[in-house]
Structure formats: structure tokens, C-alpha cells
Amino acid sequence: MQKKINRFKVRTVCAIAASMLLAHAAWAVEPFTVRDIRVEGLQRVEPGTVFASLPFRVGETYSDDKGTTAIRALFGLGLFKDVRLEVNGDVLVVIVEERPTVADVDFVGTKEFDKDVLRKALRDVGISDGQPFDKALADKAEQELKRQYINKSLYGVEIVTTVTPIERNRVNLTFSVVEGDVAKIQEIGITGNKAFSESTLLGLFDLDTGGWLSWYTKSNRYSRAKLNADIETLRSYYLSRGYLEFKIDSTQVAISPDKQGISVTVNITEGQRFVVSGVKLEGNYLEKDEEFKSLVTIKPGEAYNADQVAETIKAFTDYFGTFGFAFARVEAVPEIDRVNSRVSFVLRAEPSRRAYVRRVNVAGNNRTRDEVVRREFRQFESSWYDGDKIRLSRNRVDRLGFFTDVNVETQEVPGTTDQVDVTVTVAEKPTGNLQLGAGYSSADSVSLLFGIKQENVFGSGNYLGVEVNTSKSNRQIVLSTIDPYFTADGISRTIDVYDRTSKPLTGQGGDYALKTRGASIRFGVPFTENDTVYFGSGFEQLTIVPGTNLPVSYQTYADQFGLKSNSIPLTVGWSRDNRDSALVPTSGRYQRLYGDWGIAGNIRFLRANYQIQQYIPLNKQFTVALNGELGWGKGLNGQPYPLFKNYYSGGLGSVRGFQQGSLGPRDASDLATGGPKKLTLNAELVTPFPGAGNDRTLRMYGFFDVGNVFGDKQQYRLNDLRSSVGLGISWISPVGPLRIAYAFPLRKQPGDRIERLQFQIGTSF
């Protein structure tokens, strides 16, 4: 039976081959000189497109080989469903049948995806408006759509493609989607583990079988990318605890018959646990062996730790970079003693050749001008490569606050042995904030609010802010501008002009008013890469318009300084900033010291403030942020310290859980007046918010606050301090920095105004 089938196949193949030969012989023509070429069947394709694909022209010789080449080339355009060549004497006729064109692509039943996202996915496989259509592309489009849904754990998705012909040889494509239910992880298991319990290892995974936050994090939705990330986390866990030969044997992912449940199994081999017995250096260390040895973080006598090995290699490579060796190679070679479960490392180094930077490129800055980034760079073109300067440059660009991400990469220049190009790639964030508002009340009638703040106006790196409020109770106009490079040397200039009038709300009673007008100018002079000294002066006029229910403290101030008081303060300040980022710092320190000295006018005073922030990275996920602030003020020439220069405490930015600005002394009318002395201490444990993805500015934190303000005759006393603990969320949103905190006051006194939940845009500690 098998032999008969084989004979039949052979005869069939021979028959097909013979028919092809006969057809070729029938269509074969003698070569001739082409007098004319005509094209028939075109609807939308230009004739020039066809003529450009033909391997012959009028006046040239036509042959069967050239005809075969022409047909192949025309089919290769992807525009035609059929192509034929006919010979009429010495005239060649090209007859084509165009493929239909896609007129519209639509989706029915899609809920998980926005239609524009799906259209983009299909565009990548060749399906979009105006493109030629064929059935193979439709099948490919269906597979791409299914792939998109499978990535969202919708394994039961069903897709039906409907092709509707319309006039002018066009078609409408409709993809009808039945998404089905999300397949969820029902079980995750690890086999082969002995040193650590399965629950401990599964606790490292982002994937899980579901929890109270799964509706947001989608942690119980299977994703191959997430599983790979979890496997790498598992591998790092073992490699950092002595298991040098740990390996992942396999992973199995099974889906239930109804496509609603998924089980994942990870098979591992732990291997032996090794202890480091020693570390030695080999190779060329530029005669600086002792300096390199001080960078070694691998600790003999302790369990092998892959993180320490990686840190040592990076430290060596970075240190070579400070001497211009951009291509240095450092290798940690293990020498394993399996009998005694010990391992020693040989750190082999080859600095290779010294390099200089040919060009510094800036990428990703669609709005920000190149010069804004370049002026922060301390690694110059046509100079020796310096790893320290490149890291400093990267941090300076990040501290601008205009970008959510800053990456610096070094590439070798092709055809050279000692040149590199440095490319800084930035991801811009919205730096503008526009506020528009209107309101109506019986007291204020119609009030308008307008505000615009742009930290990077026109991509120049300058700051411009304008605020206007027409409310009767809080009328103001404020103009602020900052030019960080007022001079080419980096001297900054800040100008503020303001006019504010505040009155009590109708429900509070009283018809008094407080008017503040002034202007100031300040210059910042950079003395080092991280240190800036500020000098400035200004003029401020405060007017108290007396009326009913005037607070006692305001009346006391008027008795001391008059209803109208003027002040001309001199401002001197200093700041040092070596944080790795202004938006989301994870390491480094920020310090600020400034003072005001009222030298003219009828208000004479001295005020000083010192603030320090320290960021300590615990690991890739957690950062400890510490903040301390100390304020002090004193009246001069026998005058009391002016009320309106007081410090305030309470709320976001100081001691959370207490009403904003409510702590400290009060006058006889129970108005919080602040004080000339201030102490604030904050500690936060910060981590990325679960499910935040690539938005590193969305974070959650736990905090502990301590602080208060004190009167002129009060001393800084621990018994007077208030404290609180709580949780919060921070995010650099499109409308400004957002912070939400829920606090539990720990140390409070009767009469304190408690406010557990607090929300504010535009503040940071």
C-alpha cells in the first residue's frame, strides 16, 4: 500500500513539472526590441512606480529572463494581487490587478486597550489606513492582537476579522473582540530549595496569587517579563548569600483548560554555599595597587556575595576612568575549592588605552535647548576622558529638575583606538503649571484666580512665575523670575515683585486688612561645583488697615512699629548640593544657610535659618531621607522681633498631623502667631509605589516628625516639642509636586489643632 502511494506521488510531481515546462514553452518568445510599453489595470498606483520596477526600457531588448525578473519585481512591491505580461508585436503590455487598500480599521468589544494603542500595534505589522491589504496580513494582524491580549493575561480572547469591500477597490477592516476574563495565577511553586523556605523565596517575587492590592498592582496577572524579573531576583538572592553555583534548571507555566487559571513552577539547584578565602590583584594597576585595594568590598571570611564582586568591579572600572582609561577591563576570576566549600578571587585588570572625548551628544530634549544641558557638563569635548567629571555632569543635569530620567552612555568612535563619544539621554517632564479659577460668593462677588509657573520657560532653563488673585479676602499679584546663568560663569539672578492684600473672611467677622508690597533681587555666585553663595537686597512695606476685630498681635505690632512699616533687608546665603537628583534623590546631602539683616527702615532685625537633608540608600528599593531645620531671629536696636518675620510650624513641610502653621505661641485672640525660633526634624523611609512602573517620582513613605516654634523669650526645650508618625504618598504630577500624608500625633498638648489627613501640591520637606 505504501509503495502505491509513493508511485502516485511521483507521477503527480512529474505531471506538474511537465505542465510547467509546457507552459513555459508556450509562453516563450524570441527576444525582440521593445517599441512601446503599456500598463493596464492601474487605479491608484502611479505608472511611474511600475516603469521604475521594469528591467528594460523602450528601445531595449526584451527576453524571457527579463520578463521573469519584471514580474518578480512588481510582485515584490506588495501592491498587486496579479501581474501578467503580454506581447503584441513589438509592444509589451503589463497587466496588473491591484490589491485593495485599507480605508479604515476599527475595533468592536475592546475594553482592556485604547483603540489607538491597538492601531499602533497593527501599524507595526503593516495594517493601517492607506496600506495595501491581503489575507496574510489580516491573519498576522489577528495574531498580533492576540499577543497584545495575552500580555495582559487575557488568554481566552477571541478575535474575528471582517473585511468589507467598498468603492474604488478599498476595504474596511473590523476586528470584533471577545476579551473574556483575565487569567489569574492560582499557584506558584519552587522546587529544589533546601536552604530557604518556599514562602521566603516567593516573598521576593512581584508575581503572586493575589492580595488586597492586586486590583491595582495586577500582581496575580502572569507576564513572562515579570516572571523573568522575579527569576533574576531569586538568582540575586542566592548569589548574594554564598551560593556561587546556583542555577535555574527550568520554569513551567501551565494554563487551565478554561484558560482562567495559571500555575507556575520554578525548578532550581542551590549548589554548595561558599565562603570567600581571599582576594588578590593581578595585572596593571597603574602602580596604584594600594589605592585599588582600598576599593575592594569582597570580604574574606564571609559568604560569597555577587553584589560585592559587582561593586568591586564597578569601583575599579570607575577609578580607571578617572585617569582617562575608558576601556579598562576588570575581571573577577573565582578559584573554587569544592572540598572545603571555599572560593578565592583573582581580580585581573587591564587598563587598555587612554581615551579622550571626541564629542558630547544630547538626546531626548525635545523642548529643552542643548545649551541648558551642555552648560552643566564638566566633561569637555577634545579633552581626556574623566569618569568623575562624567558622573558629576550627570548629577548636575539631574539636579536641574527638568527631567524624570538622565542616562549617560559612552561609545567608542569607529575607526579609532583612543576616542569616545559621550551621549546624555534625558526624559523631559512637564515643567509648567497653569492655574485658572473663578468663584462667586456674597462677600467676594466674582473672584478670579490665574497662575502660571514655568521652571523651564521656552526651554531656556529660566524660571518664570505669575500669580493673580482677585478675591477680596486674599487679593494678590506676584511676579518671580530666575535666570540661573545670568552671566556665562553661572551667576544666577532672582527677582521677586509682589503686592498682597488679605482680609478676614465674612464668617470670621472684622473689616481690617493687611497689605504687603515689596520687591527683591538676589544673585547666586557658584564658588565650587556644589557650593553657591547668595547676595541680595530688597524693599518691603507692610501696612495694617485698622478695623473691627483686629487681632491683638496685629495691634501690638502697630503700637510698636506703626500702622505702616518699611524694611530694607540684606540677604546672605550659602547652599551646598551634592544629591544625585533634585526630583527623586536617593543619595547625597543638601545644606542651606541664609540670613536676613534689616539694615534700614523702621524695622531692624536679624534672622538666620539652617537646613540639612541627607539621603541614605539602603538598597535599590529603600532610601532613608533625613531633614533638619533650625531657625532663629532677633530684633535689633532695642526693638522686638517683628511679628511678620516669624517662623511657623505644623502641617506638611514641618510636623505633619497638626494643622498647617498652628503650632507655637498664640495671642489673646487665639491666633497662631508663630515665633522667632524654630526646630524641625524629619525622617522618612521611602520606596517606589507598587505598580508605579517607570515613573520613579511616584513613591510611598513612612515618616517620623518632631518640631515646634518658640516665642522670643522661650528656650528650645524638648518638653515643648510635638511629634507624629504616619504614612504618605509623593508624586511629581503634571500640575506640580503632590504629597498626601496621614499622620498620628504622638506628642501633643491640649489645645493643639489636629489634622490627620493632609494634602498639598507644591511642597516638599
Secondary structure by P-SEA (a helix, b strand, c coil): caaaaaaaaaaaaaaaaaaaaaaaaaacccbbbbccccccccccccaaaaaaaccccccccccaaaaaaaaaaaaacccccbbbbbbcccbbbbbbbbccccccccccccccccaaaaaaaaaaacccccccccaaaaaaaaaaaaaaaaaaccccbbbbbbbbbbccbbbbbbbbbbccbbbbbccccccccccccaaaaaaacccccccccccccccccccaaaaaaaaaaaaaaaaacccccccccbbbbbbcccccbbbbbbbbbbcbbbbbcccccccccccaaaaaaaaccccccccccaaaaaaaaaaaaaaaaaacccbbbbbbbbbccccccbbbbbbcccccbbbbbccccccccccccaaaaaaaccccccccccaaaaaaaaaaaaacccccbbbbbbbcccccccbbbbbbbbbbcccbbbbbbccccccccbbbbbbbbbcccccccbbbbbbbbccccccbbbbbbbcccccccbbbbbbbbbbbbbbbccccccccbbbbbbcbbbbbbbccccbbbbbbcbbbbbbbbccccccaaaaaaaaacccbbbbbbbbbbbbbbccccccccccbbbbbbbccccccccccbbbbbbbbbbbbbccccbbbbbbbbbbbbbcccccccccccbbbbbccccccccccccccccccccccccccbbbbbbbbbcccccccccccccccccccccccccccccccccccccccccccccccccccbbbbbbbbbccccccbbbbcccccccccc
